[in-house]
Amino acid sequence: MNNSTVRLYTSLAALIIIITALVSGCGYNFGRGTGVVPLKVSRLFVPVFINLTDEVAIEDLFTASMRKTIADSSDTKLVSESDAEGIVDGTIVSYSSVPVFFSPAGIATVYQLTITINVKLVQVITDKTLWEMKGFTESMDFYPINDPLLTKEKEKDTINLLAISMTQRAFDAMHSNF
């Protein structure tokens, strides 16, 4: 395979990843909602997500994404644990990367990443769970290339896209008291 062919495939793969990120999901969408977080719990703390998988540092991506989502909301404020009215706890329950398409030579050409998380909002003063989403799963494809290090980078980029999508959708559901 010559360099121009590799560049073409890499460009096409990047375009497909972006398009997939924009349209991925399971056919439904949570609206932003017009209300506030349940029981007017608006000052939120997000501890590091718990990672029950073997994928190293995936919890950092999910934690950062949830913190950014909350910080970007006009109805909530990201605060320290001592100033919080609510704590948003997250757990990454499962992670898989499975080849789903193969070349005629038997080489994997598309992998599907699937991640499952649990998220809950706990009111600090009562230690009561106000909202919870268990078993929230999303998948996204990525396209490996001949270089294992670059393929791992593509996988990490896809994990990051899933983290952004999943934490935003979880926050929207919590925000809408869905």
Steps between C-alpha positions, in 0.01 A plus 500: 500500500651835402500816714220673309272199547576491874426874525173453312392218730604699806303805381196287420521330839518837678198625304305185581587532870375859506179410318449200728551720806236740376238237425588225748270387772205273518242708318383729776617830634459666836403865481677757713181553699364821641518414868790477736673201647258311730407671827695807392831334576718727292846498662652171395821312570629223273749257656715289271290236324555147625652279230399133520663422165854408398528809275760724664410865575156487339359643823699820448329565166151441642566709811637793300211481256233499774671788680512703178134426425396622845728803485355597160139483624331825592287328769777325691833586651797268538631538857728329749363212704468719812281753312283246316125450534522191282760247397499350151651152535598306191616144444635355177353152510624348176720569201551296188675546169392236251588462132180511293623512139790325334692533175506204258838417656336465842638824646266702720398821321241630747481467877196579710560657841223448753495662843245465780477744790289559809442857618313630802432828675510486880374786717774579753283610791280187498734250324193415291532395136296757307559359153670195355576350160626141499632307206527795263678361193628660181709367215713660232717361223861584429727403215843356572803569287820305450687669784400354841591822686286713269218248526515528880480880465191464278348271763572758773346777286189286456482438877518876550216558253291240682581663836382838372182358349412278796563754775305766311205266450512386863508861619213594268293212638584601858435866421161416348423270793434234235 
